[in-house]
Amino acid sequence: MGALTHVWEFLDYGAGVLSLVSLTATVLWGLMATDRLLLGSGHRLLAQGVHRGLAVAGLGFLALHIWVKVAQRQTSATAAVVPFTDAGRPVLIGLGTLAGYLFLSVAVSGAVRSVFATKSRSLWWRALHIGAYPAWGASLVHGLKAGRPADAWVTASYALCLAGVAGVLVLRLKSRLDMATSRPSVPLAAPRKPPAVTLSRQRRWTRRRPVVFPAYAPSGPGGGADPFDERLTTRERLT
């Protein structure tokens, strides 16, 4: 019974901390997976794998944390499902419930990302995935204020998590700005000129033009058509 009591006490305090640490690392690795300044394609794929694994672990610890708190009757099942309905601490418990829903929506949208592959749906996916940032902030406030007073090392670790996410987010925004400024501008298309007449066409037109000859007086007594009349074509001259 003593070992079970110690495990129960650890879960009472440690499940929430492990959930927050895992979800914080999820946010960090998610930001790193989008970096194109320092990481190559292979490293980004590895970062995405770590990001997804930590997200699953964080949601597992979150479910364990909710179950322990409800089982110990530190909150009600209704407050764990409906935000801001706890009798004693509606705001702090409600922030945790709201953060849980946001993290769950982010995880589901990430798992079915192929559904949002089109251009119009990709905006919805980005909007859902950005919900990880307010969810993480709400979980920080919930973890610091809703439970028992945190030790100094816990507060320091939360501060390091906040600084780490802020630093990686700044690097991501900087890389996006650098890519936008270094992208070459597309030159305007030059107006198309009409096709020039080739030499072969000129020769063809020259050959088709009728051949004319200078005027010449008739030589016989009967006169007749002058073969050198400039008004006659080659066919009439021969006939």
C-alpha positions, 0 to 999 in steps of 0.5 A: 500500500505504501508504494501505491500511495507514493505512485498516486501522490506522484500522479497527482502532482506529476501527471500535470507537470509531465503533460505541460513539459511534453506539450511545451516540447511539442510546441518547440519541436513544431517550430523547429520543424518549420525552420529552413535556415538551419535545418535541411529536409532530413532534419525537418522530417526528424523534427516532425516525427519528434513533434508528433510523438511528443504531442501523443505523449502530452495528450496521454499525460493530460488524460491521466491528469484529468482522471486523477483530479476527478478521481480524487474529487479535486474537481468535478467531471462537469468542470473537466468537460465544460469550461469555467463551471468549477465551483471553487476556481472556475477561471483557473480550472476553466483555463485548463479545460479550454487548453485541453480542448485546443490541444485536442483540436490541434492534434486531430487537425495534425493527424488528418492534415491530408484532408486540408491539402487544398488551398482553401482548406489549408487556411483552416488548418493553419487557424486550428494549428495556431491554437496551440499557442494560446492553449500552451499559454493557458496551460502555463497559467493553469499549472502555476496557479490552479494546483498547490504552490509550485516550488522554485525549480518548477517556476524556473522551468516554466520560465525557461519553457516560455523563453525557449518558445519565444526564442524559437518563434522569433527565429521562425519569424526572422527566417520567414522575413528573410525568405520574403525579402530575398525572393526575386521579383518576376520581370514583366513579359516583353511585348511580342513583335510580329513575325518578320517575313523570311527570305524564303517567303520573299523569294516565293512572292517574287517568283509568283509576280508576272514577268513584264517586258519593255515595249517594242514595235511590231516587226511584220506587216500584219502587226500582231502582239508585240512579244516585248510589250510590258503589258503582256505576261509571260503566258501571253508572250509565248502564245 
